[in-house]
Amino acid sequence: MSAAQRSDPPTDSAADSELQWTKLEVAFTVGIVGCLLFATWQLGDLLARDWLAGWVGDSALREDLIYYGVAFTAAIAALVGATRSASSTGRFGRTVVRSMLWYGALLLISASGMGAIEYLPEVAAGLFGAGVLIAAVYVLQQRYFTQERILRRRLQNDNCPECGSDLRSEAHFCSQCGTRVGDECPECEGYVALTDAYCAACGRELAGAVSS
């Protein structure tokens, strides 16, 4: 069977299953995000009122620069770090990555919103805040919550992309739900996984591999 004849891997059910959190994971995520947000604003307060109090003096602008500088730096660092670690394996790793994503997104939104309200007219502030929220949702969906990344991560972890069951070595089909998870190289008939871009035995380029 040629690579072009592979059946398309499932998408919606795999994505929905992978994105589901247990109630305990949601509680831990909320707690992690809340603690990190509190710590971030407290760090800004400590810098403005104690460590850099001499530089700030009576300048409200300098105080705002410290608060928003800390917030934006932490938010960008969290989002970049989380997206770079999006391939983390294991439920613990995924929970931490999701927590950092939500922390970075909420911190960015809250800092942008407060800054807009303080320095822009009310209508402009509302539009600016909505724009930041839309941009954050778009970035998260494009960089992390994509069906292809979920499918590829499951296959790389030797799990069925449809039902999540453990796969046998060099399996062509899942033993639990029958989903195709492997194929034969059209050149040498060696085993190739759906995520393989090239055959490991003969080096032939494969069409239809699940991209990262």
N, C-alpha and C positions, 0 to 999 in steps of 0.2 A: 504494500500500500504506500503510495507516495505521500510526501509531507503535505501537499496541497489538498489531499483527500481527508485529512484529519478532521474529526468532528470538532466543532467549535466548543471550547470549554464553557461551562455555565458561568453566568455573571451575577445576576441579581441575587439569587439565593446565597451564593458564596459571600458576596459583599455584605448582605444583611446579617448573615450569621457572624462574620468576622467583626462587625461594628457593634454588635450587641454587648452590653456590659451587664455584669451581675449587679445586684443592689449594693453588695459590699464594695465592689470596685468603684461604683459611683460615689459612695460615701467617702471612700479613701481619696478619690480624685478631688472631690469638693474640699475635703480637709487640707490636702496638699496645696491646692490652688489658693485657698483662703489664707493659709499660713504664709505662703510665699508673697502674696499681695501685701499682707500686713508687714512682713519683714522688709519689703522693698520701700514702702512709704516711711517706715520707721528709720531706715537707713538714710533716706533723704532728710528727714527731720533731724537726725543726729549730725549729719554733715552741715546742715544749714545753721543749726542753733549751737553746736558745740565745736566740732572740729574746724569748721571754716567760718566761725562767727566773726572773726576779725576782718575777713575779706568781705563778708556779706554786709556787715554794719547795719545801717538803716535802709538799705536798698532792697525794695521789694522785687525788683527785676532780677537781681543777683540770686535772691532766695528762690525765685521761680526757676531760674536757670539750673540750680542744683536739683530741685525736686524733679523737674521734667527731664533733665539730663540723666539722672539715675533711672527714672521710669523707662524712658525710651531705650537707653542702653541695655537695661535688663530685659525688656520686651524683645528687642531684636536678637539679643544673644540667645534667649530661650527659644524663639521661633527657628532661628538658624540651626541651633543645636538639635532641636527636636526633628526637624526635617532631614538633617543629615543622619539621624539615628532612626529614621523611620523603618529601617529593615531589621530593627532589634527583634530577636526571637524570644519566645517565651511570653507567657501572660504577664509576668512581672514587668518585663521590659516594655511591652506595649502599653501597660497602664501608666508607667512613668512617662513615656513619650507623650501619651495623650494628656497627662496632667501638665506637662511643660508646654504643650501646644495651647491648651486652654489658658494657662497662666499668662503666656506671652500675648495671646490675642486679647484677653480681657484687660491686661495692663496697658497694652497699646491703645485699646479703645477708650479706656477710662482716662488715661493721660491726655489723649488727643481731645476728648470731649471736654475735659476741664479746662485745657488750654484754650480751646475754641470759645468756650463760654466766657472766659476771662478776658480774652483779647479781641473777639469778634462780636458783631451784633448778633442778637438772638437767632434770627432766621438763618444767617450764614453759619452760625455755630451748629444749628440742627442739621443743615445740609452737609456740613463738613463731617460731623459725627456719623451720619448715615453713609457717606462715602467711604469713610475708614472702615466701618463695619462690613460693607459690601466687599471691599478690597480684601479684608482679612478672611472672609468666608471663601472668596475665590482662590486666594493663595493656599489655604488649607486644603481645599478640595483638589486643586491641581497638583500639589506637591505631596499629599499624603493619602487622602481619602479617595483613591482611585481604584476602580475594580481591577485593573491590570496589576497594580502593585500588590493587592490582596491575593489575587490568584497566584502570582509569581512567588510571593512569600510562603504561601501554603505548600506549593509544589517543592520549593527549595527545602522546606522543613519535612518533606516526605509525608505530607498530609494531602488528602483528597481535596481539591478545590471546591467540590460540591458539598460533601457531608463532613469533611474534616477528619475522617478516619485515617489511621496510620496505613501507609502504603507498603506493600512488600517490595523487596529489592527488584528493580527493573520490571516493575509491573506495567502492563499495557492497559489494564482496567482496574478500577477500585473494586475490591472484593466485597464491599458493603453496599454500594449503590450502582455499580456498573459504569461509572463515568470513565471515559478514555483519559488516561494520564500519561501514556507513553506510545511510542510508535517505532517503526523500523526505518532505518536509513534507506532511501531509494537507491543509493549507490552500492553499499556493501551489506545492507540488511542487518546492520548492527542496531542495538537498542539506542534510542534517543528519547529523552524526556521532552515534554511540551515546552519547557523553558530553554532548551538547547538551541543556540543559533547555528552551531556547527556540529557535525558528527564527531564524536571523540575518537572514533576508530579510523575514519578515512579523511576527515577534514572537510567534507562536503558542506556547503552552506545550505541551511534548511529554511524553507519558507513556512510562514505561519507560526513561528515561535512566539510564545507569550513574552512581550517586551517588558522591561523594567520601568 
